[in-house]
Amino acid sequence: MTHDPVIAIAGVTGAVGAEFIATMDRRGFRVGKLKALASARSAGKTVDFRGQKIVIEELTERSFDGVDIALFSAGGGISRKFAPVAVKAGAVVVDNSSAFRMDPNVPLVIPEVNGNPIRDHKGIIANPNCAAITALVPLWPIHQNNRIKRLIISTYQAASGAGAAAMEELVESTRANLNGQVFTPRVMPHPYAFNLFSHNTAIDPETGYNDEESKVIKETRKIFEDDKIAVGVTCVRVPVLRAHCEAITFECERPITEDEVRAILARAPGVKIVDDRAGNYFPMPVDASGQDDVLVGRIRKDLSDPSGHSISMFVSADQLLKGAALNAIQIAELLPQRAMA
C-alpha cells in the first residue's frame, strides 16, 4: 500500500468494536481514515478516535467504497451478508464472527501461531474463537517442540464473550441480588449473578457438545493443521465481567517435563508465565483484563499419566483483546507486509 489505509469497523458500538478503536490507538496503528459502521439506530452518534469525533454511519452495501481494511464484529449474520460486499468493493475483511472460520478458502489466523496463511487470503481472514485463541497461543510452541496428540480443556468464560449487553446484565443482576431484588434474565438463559452454567450456545443432541465446544475442537485442528489431534472440551459461562480462564491438560508424543514446558513458554510470543506456587498466585481474570498476553501458570505434571507424556496448566486471557480485537488488529498489521503490498 502506498497510503495509510482507510479502516472500516462494522459493529463499532459493541464491546469488541470499542476495543478495535482503543487497540489501534494504543498500538499506533496507521489509519488514513476511520469509518464507524453500525445499525440504523446508532447512526448519527459519534465515537472518539485520536482526538476526533467520528460520526457513526448506518451499515449498508455502499459502506465499503474506498475502504482498504474492514474489521467485522457484528455477528455471523451481518458478516455473511456484508463481508462479500466489502471484498467486492476492494477491502480485505478481518472477521471476528464464526461465519467463515471453517471455510477451506478462508485463513483462520492467530499471528503468533500461523501468520503465513494471511498471504493466501482471498479477501476474508477469520479471527478464531476466543476460547481457542486463549488455549492455542501457549500450546503452539509446545506442539512445535513435542507434538501434542491429545487435549482436555475446561473453560471458565466471562460475560465479555457474549457482548456488552451480557456484561451489563451481570452487573445489574448482581446489584439486584445483593439488594434482595428479583432479576429476570433478558440476555442470558439462566440467572447470572453468583451462578455458572453450560455455555449458552445450542447443544448438539447427538454428541452432547455445544457450539462453543465444537468450535474449539474444529478450529484447533484447522489452525494446527492436524486432523488427528484429539480434543475434549467443556465450556462454562462464569460470573466474571472480562477475561476467560481455561484448565488445560495436554498429552505429547514424547515424555515432557514441567521444566521443559516453562522453558518453552518463557520465550513464547504472546505468553506471560504467572506461576508462583509458594504464594499460591496463578493466572486470574483480574490480572489478565487489559493485558495483551495470555497468562499461564499451575504448570505441573499430570499425575494421572504415569508415562510422563502429560502436563496440566491454567491460563487466562482478555477475551476482548487477545480473544478478539487485539488478534484482529495483529492480523491487520501484517496485511501491508504479506497481503496488500
Residue frames relative to the residue before (quaternion, step in Angstrom):
aa qw qx qy qz dx dy dz
M 1.0000 0.0000 0.0000 0.0000 0.00 0.00 0.00
T 0.2978 -0.7720 0.5406 0.1517 3.54 -1.05 0.81
H 0.7410 0.3001 -0.1993 0.5667 3.58 1.28 0.14
D 0.5895 -0.5196 0.4531 0.4210 3.54 -1.27 0.26
P 0.4823 -0.7293 0.3989 0.2764 3.60 -0.70 1.03
V 0.4037 -0.6316 0.6014 0.2764 3.49 -1.32 0.52
I 0.1388 -0.8126 0.5658 0.0189 3.56 -0.65 1.21
A 0.1071 -0.7596 0.6374 0.0722 3.55 -1.02 0.86
I 0.1443 -0.7577 0.6302 0.0884 3.56 -1.06 0.80
A 0.1460 -0.7780 0.6085 0.0561 3.56 -0.60 1.19
G 0.7544 0.2358 -0.2225 0.5707 3.55 -0.43 1.26
V 0.1990 0.8490 -0.4729 0.1265 3.55 1.17 0.61
T 0.6822 0.5024 -0.3007 0.4379 3.62 1.10 -0.54
G 0.5668 0.6058 -0.3885 0.4010 3.62 1.22 -0.11
A 0.7202 -0.4379 0.3118 0.4385 3.54 -1.32 0.12
V 0.6867 0.4539 -0.2877 0.4896 3.60 0.93 -0.85
G 0.6009 0.5702 -0.3566 0.4321 3.59 1.03 -0.72
A 0.6522 0.5019 -0.3091 0.4766 3.57 0.97 -0.83
E 0.6689 0.4895 -0.3003 0.4720 3.57 1.04 -0.75
F 0.5328 0.5893 -0.4086 0.4493 3.62 1.15 -0.47
I 0.6948 0.4796 -0.2733 0.4610 3.56 0.81 -1.07
A 0.6885 0.4850 -0.2906 0.4542 3.59 0.82 -0.97
T 0.6690 0.5062 -0.3016 0.4531 3.58 0.98 -0.83
M 0.6260 0.5196 -0.3412 0.4708 3.60 0.98 -0.76
D 0.6650 0.5050 -0.3032 0.4591 3.56 0.94 -0.89
R 0.6853 0.5039 -0.2843 0.4424 3.57 0.85 -1.00
R 0.7456 0.3990 -0.2176 0.4874 3.59 0.99 -0.79
G 0.4560 -0.7078 0.4375 0.3157 3.57 1.26 0.03
F 0.2157 0.7993 -0.5292 0.1860 3.55 1.10 0.69
R 0.4251 -0.7293 0.4789 0.2407 3.56 -0.75 1.07
V 0.0237 0.7919 -0.6056 0.0746 3.53 -0.82 1.11
G 0.3092 -0.7516 0.5542 0.1801 3.55 -0.73 1.07
K 0.7640 -0.1003 0.1048 0.6287 3.53 1.08 -0.89
L 0.2122 -0.7658 0.5940 0.1250 3.55 -1.09 0.74
K 0.1325 -0.7577 0.6354 0.0682 3.55 -0.96 0.98
A 0.1811 -0.7899 0.5821 0.0667 3.56 -0.66 1.16
L 0.0411 -0.8335 0.5488 -0.0492 3.56 -0.50 1.24
A 0.1294 0.7695 -0.6146 0.1161 3.55 -1.02 0.85
S 0.7195 -0.4141 0.3145 0.4603 3.57 -1.28 -0.20
A 0.7116 -0.4670 0.3161 0.4190 3.53 -1.31 0.30
R 0.6504 0.5443 -0.3360 0.4095 3.61 1.00 -0.74
S 0.6983 0.4366 -0.2755 0.4958 3.61 1.21 -0.37
A 0.4642 0.6941 -0.4445 0.3242 3.58 1.24 -0.26
G 0.7558 0.3498 -0.2893 0.4719 3.54 -0.99 0.94
K 0.5790 0.5335 -0.3781 0.4871 3.56 1.24 -0.32
T 0.3387 -0.7525 0.5268 0.2039 3.59 -1.21 0.15
V 0.1643 -0.7237 0.6535 0.1492 3.51 -1.38 0.35
D 0.4335 -0.6973 0.5107 0.2550 3.56 -1.14 0.65
F 0.1201 0.7743 -0.6157 0.0841 3.55 -0.99 0.87
R 0.8504 -0.1515 0.0535 0.5011 3.55 -0.59 1.27
G 0.7696 -0.3980 0.1868 0.4629 3.52 0.82 1.08
Q 0.6627 0.4721 -0.3055 0.4945 3.57 1.27 0.06
K 0.3567 -0.6693 0.6022 0.2493 3.53 -1.29 0.47
I 0.1335 -0.7958 0.5886 0.0486 3.56 -0.48 1.21
V 0.3425 -0.7512 0.5313 0.1898 3.58 -0.67 1.12
I 0.3935 -0.7186 0.5277 0.2241 3.55 -0.84 1.02
E 0.1945 -0.7767 0.5934 0.0821 3.53 -0.95 0.99
E 0.5342 -0.5978 0.4803 0.3559 3.56 -1.18 0.51
L 0.4458 -0.6822 0.5153 0.2651 3.56 -0.96 0.91
T 0.1247 0.7731 -0.6080 0.1309 3.57 -0.67 1.20
E 0.6855 -0.4865 0.3471 0.4159 3.55 -1.28 0.06
R 0.6616 0.4683 -0.3159 0.4932 3.62 1.24 -0.14
S 0.4470 0.7437 -0.4226 0.2619 3.59 1.26 -0.07
F 0.7486 0.4523 -0.2163 0.4339 3.60 1.08 -0.61
D 0.3520 0.7204 -0.5158 0.3018 3.58 1.20 0.31
G 0.8358 0.1579 -0.1457 0.5052 3.59 -0.74 1.07
V 0.5252 0.6367 -0.4101 0.3881 3.60 1.26 0.06
D 0.3209 -0.7522 0.5475 0.1773 3.57 -0.99 0.87
I 0.7943 0.0515 0.0099 0.6053 3.60 0.91 -0.96
A 0.1086 -0.7865 0.6067 0.0393 3.55 -0.87 1.02
L 0.1744 -0.7760 0.6025 0.0663 3.55 -0.72 1.14
F 0.1243 -0.8218 0.5556 0.0226 3.56 -0.57 1.19
S 0.2121 0.7297 -0.6400 0.1137 3.54 -1.05 0.88
A 0.4082 0.7124 -0.4576 0.3414 3.53 0.66 1.18
G 0.6886 -0.4643 0.2818 0.4804 3.58 1.24 0.33
G 0.6556 -0.5708 0.3461 0.3530 3.52 -1.20 0.65
G 0.6404 0.5414 -0.3341 0.4302 3.58 0.98 -0.78
I 0.6552 0.4938 -0.2998 0.4868 3.57 0.97 -0.86
S 0.6530 0.5161 -0.3216 0.4514 3.59 0.94 -0.84
R 0.6640 0.5057 -0.3161 0.4510 3.58 0.88 -0.88
K 0.6883 0.4806 -0.2824 0.4642 3.58 1.05 -0.73
F 0.8309 0.3044 -0.1194 0.4501 3.55 0.74 -1.08
A 0.5440 0.6250 -0.4227 0.3671 3.64 1.07 -0.42
P 0.6656 0.4754 -0.3301 0.4712 3.65 0.85 -0.76
V 0.6012 0.5486 -0.3520 0.4623 3.58 1.14 -0.62
A 0.6543 0.5096 -0.3069 0.4670 3.57 0.96 -0.87
V 0.6444 0.5139 -0.3198 0.4673 3.59 0.96 -0.86
K 0.6522 0.5185 -0.3164 0.4535 3.58 0.92 -0.87
A 0.6700 0.4896 -0.2913 0.4759 3.58 1.15 -0.67
G 0.6386 -0.5633 0.3129 0.4207 3.60 1.29 -0.08
A 0.5491 0.6223 -0.3992 0.3898 3.58 1.23 0.06
V 0.3410 -0.6509 0.6224 0.2695 3.52 -1.36 0.32
V 0.2382 -0.7927 0.5517 0.1028 3.56 -0.76 1.09
V 0.0927 -0.7220 0.6819 0.0715 3.54 -1.07 0.87
D 0.0997 -0.8569 0.5056 -0.0147 3.54 -0.26 1.33
N 0.3022 -0.7901 0.5158 0.1357 3.54 -0.77 1.10
S 0.5853 0.5812 -0.3798 0.4187 3.60 1.23 -0.11
S 0.5900 -0.5753 0.4311 0.3677 3.56 -1.33 -0.02
A 0.3696 0.7986 -0.4381 0.1834 3.58 1.30 -0.11
F 0.8291 0.2149 -0.0771 0.5104 3.60 0.89 -0.90
R 0.3771 0.7834 -0.4559 0.1902 3.60 1.24 -0.08
M 0.7784 0.3377 -0.1862 0.4954 3.58 0.88 -0.86
D 0.3948 0.6808 -0.4998 0.3616 3.59 1.24 0.31
P 0.4346 -0.7301 0.4550 0.2665 3.63 -0.60 1.05
N 0.6763 0.4862 -0.2915 0.4705 3.59 1.21 -0.39
V 0.6688 0.4686 -0.2922 0.4978 3.59 1.30 -0.03
P 0.3916 -0.7100 0.5298 0.2490 3.62 -0.71 1.02
L 0.1744 -0.7438 0.6389 0.0900 3.55 -1.08 0.87
V 0.0161 -0.8969 0.4301 -0.1017 3.53 -0.02 1.37
I 0.0300 -0.6820 0.7296 0.0399 3.47 -1.26 0.83
P 0.4327 -0.7526 0.4074 0.2835 3.64 -0.27 1.14
E 0.6573 0.5029 -0.3278 0.4556 3.63 0.99 -0.68
V 0.7174 0.4434 -0.2321 0.4846 3.57 1.23 -0.46
N 0.8356 -0.0556 0.1245 0.5321 3.57 0.56 -1.18
G 0.0438 0.8507 -0.5201 0.0632 3.56 0.67 1.09
N 0.5760 0.6461 -0.3773 0.3293 3.60 1.04 -0.65
P 0.6275 0.5514 -0.3693 0.4072 3.68 0.90 -0.66
I 0.4681 0.6741 -0.4517 0.3500 3.60 1.20 -0.26
R 0.6671 0.5296 -0.3131 0.4200 3.58 0.95 -0.85
D 0.6968 0.4627 -0.2680 0.4781 3.58 1.23 -0.39
H 0.3706 0.7554 -0.4841 0.2400 3.59 1.21 0.19
K 0.2827 -0.7391 0.5895 0.1621 3.52 -1.28 0.53
G 0.7923 -0.2714 0.1137 0.5344 3.54 1.10 0.76
I 0.7792 0.2200 -0.1194 0.5746 3.58 1.15 -0.58
I 0.0531 -0.7543 0.6540 0.0214 3.55 -1.05 0.89
A 0.2828 -0.7914 0.5241 0.1378 3.56 -0.78 1.02
N 0.3398 -0.6880 0.6103 0.1968 3.51 -1.17 0.82
P 0.4303 -0.7287 0.4543 0.2785 3.65 -0.67 0.93
N 0.6809 -0.4449 0.3972 0.4251 3.51 -1.40 0.12
C 0.5770 -0.6343 0.3930 0.3320 3.57 -0.98 0.86
A 0.6537 0.5017 -0.3235 0.4652 3.61 0.98 -0.75
A 0.6310 0.5231 -0.3311 0.4674 3.58 1.06 -0.70
I 0.6432 0.5199 -0.3270 0.4573 3.60 0.91 -0.88
T 0.6527 0.5395 -0.3168 0.4273 3.58 0.87 -0.99
A 0.7063 0.4446 -0.2613 0.4849 3.59 0.97 -0.80
L 0.7503 0.4771 -0.2453 0.3863 3.56 0.76 -1.05
V 0.5475 0.6040 -0.4186 0.4003 3.61 1.10 -0.47
P 0.7495 0.3474 -0.2501 0.5050 3.68 0.77 -0.79
L 0.6478 0.5406 -0.3398 0.4155 3.62 1.07 -0.56
W 0.5862 0.6264 -0.3686 0.3580 3.59 1.05 -0.70
P 0.6983 0.4474 -0.3202 0.4579 3.66 0.69 -0.86
I 0.6037 0.5250 -0.3607 0.4794 3.59 1.14 -0.52
H 0.6417 0.5384 -0.3022 0.4550 3.56 0.97 -0.92
Q 0.6447 0.5222 -0.3208 0.4569 3.58 1.04 -0.73
N 0.7052 0.4554 -0.2542 0.4803 3.57 1.07 -0.72
N 0.7865 -0.0143 0.0797 0.6122 3.56 1.00 -0.84
R 0.4103 -0.7700 0.4198 0.2500 3.57 -0.04 1.31
I 0.3234 -0.7222 0.5837 0.1819 3.54 -0.95 1.01
K 0.1870 -0.8161 0.5407 0.0815 3.57 -0.66 1.07
R 0.8082 0.0848 -0.0345 0.5818 3.59 1.18 -0.47
L 0.1088 -0.7898 0.6034 0.0127 3.54 -1.08 0.92
I 0.0370 -0.7414 0.6683 0.0492 3.55 -1.12 0.76
I 0.0022 -0.8211 0.5664 -0.0709 3.57 -0.59 1.19
S 0.0496 -0.7411 0.6679 0.0479 3.54 -1.13 0.81
T 0.1892 -0.8161 0.5398 0.0825 3.57 -0.69 1.06
Y 0.1752 -0.7267 0.6567 0.0992 3.51 -1.30 0.62
Q 0.0097 -0.8858 0.4612 -0.0510 3.55 0.29 1.32
A 0.4345 -0.7425 0.4699 0.1974 3.51 -0.86 1.13
A 0.6874 -0.4806 0.3630 0.4058 3.54 -1.34 0.26
S 0.5670 0.6275 -0.3823 0.3724 3.59 1.08 -0.66
G 0.6034 0.5765 -0.3589 0.4180 3.59 1.13 -0.55
A 0.7113 0.4062 -0.2477 0.5174 3.58 1.21 -0.41
G 0.6582 -0.5609 0.2938 0.4073 3.58 1.25 0.24
A 0.7425 -0.4359 0.2921 0.4164 3.52 -1.37 0.18
A 0.6384 0.5381 -0.3413 0.4317 3.60 1.00 -0.75
A 0.6515 0.5016 -0.3153 0.4739 3.59 1.04 -0.74
M 0.6175 0.5335 -0.3438 0.4647 3.58 1.04 -0.72
E 0.6635 0.4961 -0.3021 0.4716 3.56 0.95 -0.87
E 0.6382 0.5276 -0.3332 0.4508 3.59 1.01 -0.77
L 0.6193 0.5330 -0.3464 0.4609 3.58 1.04 -0.72
V 0.6560 0.5040 -0.3094 0.4690 3.58 0.94 -0.88
E 0.6978 0.4820 -0.2794 0.4502 3.58 0.81 -1.03
S 0.6876 0.4808 -0.2980 0.4553 3.59 0.88 -0.89
T 0.6221 0.5267 -0.3408 0.4684 3.58 1.10 -0.64
R 0.6422 0.5150 -0.3183 0.4701 3.57 0.96 -0.86
A 0.6637 0.5047 -0.3059 0.4595 3.57 0.93 -0.91
N 0.6447 0.5330 -0.3173 0.4468 3.56 0.97 -0.88
L 0.6790 0.4949 -0.2883 0.4593 3.56 0.92 -0.91
N 0.6996 0.4382 -0.2566 0.5027 3.57 1.19 -0.59
G 0.5202 -0.6707 0.3973 0.3489 3.58 1.28 0.15
Q 0.4921 0.6649 -0.4173 0.3762 3.58 1.24 0.46
V 0.4817 -0.6375 0.5163 0.3082 3.55 -1.22 0.51
F 0.0530 -0.7896 0.6112 0.0165 3.58 -0.92 0.91
T 0.2141 -0.7793 0.5788 0.1089 3.58 -0.75 1.05
P 0.4214 -0.7217 0.4811 0.2647 3.64 -0.59 1.08
R 0.1768 -0.7815 0.5921 0.0865 3.55 -1.07 0.83
V 0.7444 0.3753 -0.1954 0.5165 3.57 1.09 -0.76
M 0.7594 0.3225 -0.1637 0.5408 3.54 0.87 -1.00
P 0.5314 -0.6585 0.4287 0.3165 3.61 -1.12 0.57
H 0.7692 0.2562 -0.1288 0.5710 3.59 1.25 -0.34
P 0.6409 -0.4793 0.3970 0.4493 3.60 -1.21 0.25
Y 0.3001 -0.7993 0.5027 0.1355 3.57 -0.84 1.01
A 0.6396 0.5416 -0.3451 0.4225 3.60 0.95 -0.79
F 0.8568 -0.0027 -0.0364 0.5143 3.56 -0.93 1.00
N 0.6256 0.4937 -0.3349 0.5027 3.56 1.08 0.77
L 0.0615 -0.7537 0.6451 0.1096 3.54 -1.31 0.20
F 0.0330 -0.8074 0.5882 -0.0322 3.54 -1.15 0.64
S 0.6775 -0.4691 0.3699 0.4290 3.53 -1.30 0.36
H 0.6302 -0.5705 0.3651 0.3796 3.57 -0.98 0.89
N 0.4527 -0.7485 0.4380 0.2073 3.52 -0.85 1.11
T 0.4530 0.6022 -0.5286 0.3907 3.53 0.63 1.22
A 0.6878 -0.5210 0.3201 0.3912 3.55 -1.24 0.50
I 0.3587 -0.7210 0.5603 0.1938 3.53 -1.13 0.79
D 0.3874 -0.6785 0.5722 0.2493 3.56 -0.97 0.89
P 0.3990 -0.7574 0.4547 0.2459 3.63 -0.49 1.11
E 0.6603 0.5102 -0.3175 0.4504 3.59 1.13 -0.49
T 0.7814 0.3359 -0.1800 0.4942 3.60 0.80 -0.98
G 0.3888 -0.7183 0.4862 0.3107 3.58 1.12 -0.64
Y 0.5638 0.5837 -0.3880 0.4369 3.59 1.30 0.03
N 0.3692 -0.7103 0.5440 0.2515 3.57 -1.07 0.70
D 0.7281 -0.4577 0.2884 0.4209 3.56 -1.30 0.30
E 0.6326 0.5426 -0.3363 0.4385 3.58 0.99 -0.82
E 0.6620 0.5032 -0.2982 0.4686 3.56 0.95 -0.87
S 0.6488 0.5139 -0.3150 0.4645 3.58 0.98 -0.83
K 0.6174 0.5445 -0.3420 0.4532 3.58 1.05 -0.74
V 0.6566 0.5111 -0.3218 0.4518 3.58 0.86 -0.92
I 0.6558 0.5163 -0.3132 0.4531 3.60 0.93 -0.87
K 0.7251 0.4481 -0.2532 0.4575 3.57 0.71 -1.09
E 0.6889 0.4875 -0.2955 0.4476 3.58 0.91 -0.88
T 0.5883 0.5565 -0.3722 0.4535 3.60 1.06 -0.62
R 0.6823 0.4888 -0.2901 0.4598 3.57 0.86 -0.91
K 0.6651 0.4934 -0.3139 0.4644 3.60 0.98 -0.77
I 0.6897 0.4840 -0.2904 0.4534 3.59 0.84 -0.96
F 0.7168 0.4192 -0.2429 0.5014 3.58 0.97 -0.85
E 0.3015 -0.7672 0.5016 0.2625 3.58 1.32 -0.23
D 0.5606 0.5647 -0.3732 0.4770 3.55 0.98 0.96
D 0.1816 -0.8251 0.5299 0.0742 3.57 -0.10 1.29
K 0.6488 0.5476 -0.3147 0.4244 3.57 1.22 -0.32
I 0.5035 0.6547 -0.4420 0.3501 3.60 1.19 -0.29
A 0.3107 -0.7558 0.5523 0.1647 3.59 -0.84 1.03
V 0.0177 -0.8123 0.5813 -0.0443 3.56 -0.75 1.06
G 0.0155 -0.7575 0.6527 -0.0032 3.54 -0.91 1.02
V 0.0454 0.8289 -0.5508 0.0864 3.59 -0.72 1.00
T 0.0995 -0.7495 0.6520 0.0571 3.54 -1.19 0.74
C 0.1301 -0.8154 0.5630 0.0361 3.59 -0.61 1.16
V 0.0477 -0.8093 0.5832 -0.0516 3.54 -0.76 1.15
R 0.3224 -0.7184 0.5835 0.1990 3.56 -1.05 0.82
V 0.0911 -0.8028 0.5891 0.0131 3.59 -0.81 1.05
P 0.5494 -0.6514 0.4179 0.3150 3.61 -1.15 0.57
V 0.3528 0.6767 -0.5393 0.3560 3.53 0.59 1.29
L 0.4963 -0.6872 0.4346 0.3043 3.60 -0.83 0.90
R 0.8327 -0.0294 0.1286 0.5377 3.54 0.74 -1.06
A 0.7663 0.3192 -0.3041 0.4673 3.55 -1.11 0.86
H 0.2659 -0.7725 0.5665 0.1080 3.53 -0.73 1.18
C 0.1660 -0.7391 0.6390 0.1335 3.54 -1.32 0.44
E 0.0585 -0.7924 0.6063 0.0321 3.56 -1.22 0.51
A 0.2472 -0.7056 0.6431 0.1659 3.51 -1.14 0.78
I 0.0468 -0.8259 0.5598 -0.0489 3.57 -0.62 1.18
T 0.0140 -0.7425 0.6692 0.0258 3.53 -1.07 0.84
F 0.0263 -0.8149 0.5787 -0.0166 3.56 -0.76 1.03
E 0.2410 -0.7551 0.5986 0.1152 3.52 -1.17 0.75
C 0.2227 -0.7967 0.5542 0.0919 3.57 -0.76 1.10
E 0.6394 -0.5333 0.3955 0.3876 3.54 -1.28 0.33
R 0.7729 0.2249 -0.1206 0.5810 3.57 1.06 -0.78
P 0.6394 -0.4997 0.3869 0.4378 3.61 -1.15 0.31
I 0.0216 -0.7901 0.6122 -0.0202 3.57 -1.10 0.74
T 0.2773 -0.7696 0.5567 0.1447 3.57 -1.03 0.82
E 0.6219 -0.5392 0.4034 0.3996 3.55 -1.24 0.37
D 0.6136 0.5402 -0.3576 0.4515 3.61 1.06 -0.61
E 0.6283 0.5183 -0.3360 0.4730 3.58 1.04 -0.72
V 0.6455 0.5166 -0.3210 0.4619 3.57 0.97 -0.83
R 0.6514 0.5089 -0.3213 0.4619 3.60 0.92 -0.86
A 0.6539 0.5162 -0.3157 0.4543 3.58 0.95 -0.84
I 0.6494 0.5081 -0.3137 0.4708 3.58 1.00 -0.80
L 0.7179 0.4580 -0.2580 0.4563 3.57 0.83 -1.00
A 0.5691 0.6090 -0.3818 0.3994 3.60 1.13 -0.53
R 0.7661 0.3103 -0.1817 0.5328 3.59 1.11 -0.56
A 0.4725 0.6873 -0.4318 0.3433 3.59 1.27 0.18
P 0.4529 -0.6810 0.4951 0.2931 3.62 -0.90 0.83
G 0.8235 0.2572 -0.1933 0.4672 3.54 -1.09 0.77
V 0.6560 0.4836 -0.2953 0.4985 3.59 1.30 0.20
K 0.0368 -0.7634 0.6441 0.0314 3.55 -1.13 0.76
I 0.3211 -0.7588 0.5371 0.1808 3.57 -0.73 1.06
V 0.0122 0.7518 -0.6577 0.0450 3.55 -0.90 1.06
D 0.2691 0.7984 -0.4594 0.2814 3.54 0.20 1.30
D 0.1989 0.8013 -0.5259 0.2042 3.56 0.60 1.21
R 0.2080 -0.8133 0.5332 0.1048 3.57 -0.05 1.28
A 0.6508 0.5364 -0.3268 0.4265 3.58 0.92 -0.88
G 0.7552 0.3624 -0.1943 0.5105 3.56 1.00 -0.81
N 0.3495 -0.7502 0.4808 0.2897 3.58 1.34 -0.05
Y 0.4480 0.6726 -0.4463 0.3843 3.54 1.00 0.96
F 0.0839 0.8041 -0.5698 0.1473 3.52 -0.53 1.27
P 0.7427 -0.4004 0.2531 0.4733 3.64 -1.18 0.08
M 0.0155 0.7820 -0.6204 0.0572 3.53 -1.01 0.97
P 0.6070 -0.5674 0.4024 0.3843 3.61 -1.10 0.56
V 0.6238 0.5605 -0.3517 0.4161 3.59 0.98 -0.76
D 0.7020 0.4254 -0.2617 0.5077 3.59 1.12 -0.59
A 0.6658 0.5122 -0.3093 0.4459 3.59 1.04 -0.72
S 0.5682 0.6154 -0.3855 0.3871 3.60 1.10 -0.63
G 0.8155 0.2003 -0.1864 0.5100 3.54 -0.79 1.08
Q 0.6199 0.5396 -0.3401 0.4570 3.59 1.28 -0.02
D 0.4641 -0.6835 0.4930 0.2727 3.56 -1.11 0.71
D 0.6927 0.5042 -0.2746 0.4364 3.58 1.03 -0.80
V 0.4244 -0.6143 0.5891 0.3090 3.50 -1.39 0.34
L 0.2906 -0.7617 0.5568 0.1592 3.57 -0.73 1.08
V 0.0701 -0.8115 0.5801 -0.0085 3.58 -0.85 1.00
G 0.1829 0.7804 -0.5832 0.1320 3.57 -0.91 0.93
R 0.7106 0.4248 -0.3546 0.4346 3.55 -1.38 -0.22
I 0.2370 0.7802 -0.5350 0.2211 3.57 1.08 0.78
R 0.2277 0.7848 -0.5327 0.2202 3.55 -0.49 1.20
K 0.6049 -0.5495 0.4369 0.3760 3.53 -1.25 0.47
D 0.3923 -0.6864 0.5581 0.2518 3.56 -1.05 0.81
L 0.3091 -0.8066 0.4788 0.1570 3.56 -0.22 1.29
S 0.6046 0.5636 -0.3679 0.4260 3.60 1.21 -0.26
D 0.6983 0.3989 -0.2542 0.5372 3.58 1.32 -0.16
P 0.1998 -0.8269 0.5140 0.1097 3.63 -0.04 1.23
S 0.5532 0.6234 -0.3971 0.3842 3.60 1.24 -0.20
G 0.4408 -0.7173 0.4455 0.3046 3.61 1.21 -0.34
H 0.5007 0.6696 -0.4148 0.3591 3.58 1.24 0.33
S 0.7446 0.4395 -0.1937 0.4635 3.61 1.21 -0.38
I 0.1119 -0.7660 0.6325 0.0249 3.51 -1.19 0.83
S 0.1969 -0.7486 0.6187 0.1338 3.56 -1.18 0.68
M 0.0748 0.7905 -0.6058 0.0503 3.56 -1.12 0.64
F 0.3085 -0.7314 0.5830 0.1730 3.55 -1.33 0.30
V 0.0653 -0.8224 0.5650 -0.0116 3.58 -0.82 1.00
S 0.0590 -0.7754 0.6267 0.0508 3.53 -1.28 0.42
A 0.0554 0.7938 -0.6023 0.0644 3.57 -1.03 0.82
D 0.5337 -0.6191 0.4775 0.3222 3.54 -1.19 0.65
Q 0.3827 -0.7620 0.4788 0.2089 3.56 -0.43 1.23
L 0.6852 0.4828 -0.2962 0.4580 3.59 1.01 -0.71
L 0.6972 0.4292 -0.2658 0.5090 3.59 1.20 -0.45
K 0.8155 0.1974 -0.1393 0.5259 3.62 -0.08 -1.20
G 0.6707 0.5041 -0.3043 0.4510 3.57 1.11 -0.59
A 0.8065 0.1693 -0.0826 0.5605 3.59 1.21 -0.19
A 0.8457 0.2456 -0.1376 0.4533 3.58 -0.18 -1.33
L 0.6674 0.5028 -0.3194 0.4469 3.60 0.82 -0.91
N 0.6529 0.5141 -0.3275 0.4497 3.59 0.86 -0.90
A 0.6568 0.5098 -0.3094 0.4615 3.58 1.00 -0.84
I 0.6620 0.4887 -0.3132 0.4742 3.60 0.95 -0.82
Q 0.6119 0.5356 -0.3513 0.4641 3.61 1.04 -0.68
I 0.6180 0.5168 -0.3375 0.4870 3.58 1.05 -0.72
A 0.6727 0.5056 -0.2970 0.4513 3.57 0.87 -0.96
E 0.6245 0.5485 -0.3367 0.4424 3.58 1.07 -0.70
L 0.6788 0.4813 -0.2893 0.4732 3.58 1.14 -0.56
L 0.5201 0.6924 -0.4024 0.2969 3.59 1.17 -0.49
P 0.6733 0.4818 -0.3436 0.4433 3.66 0.74 -0.80
Q 0.6814 0.4919 -0.2929 0.4561 3.58 1.08 -0.71
R 0.8288 0.2972 -0.1073 0.4618 3.54 0.82 -1.01
A 0.8363 0.2515 -0.0950 0.4778 3.55 0.98 -0.66
M 0.7874 0.3248 -0.1633 0.4978 3.59 1.14 -0.47
A 0.4338 0.7085 -0.4660 0.3046 3.58 1.25 0.11
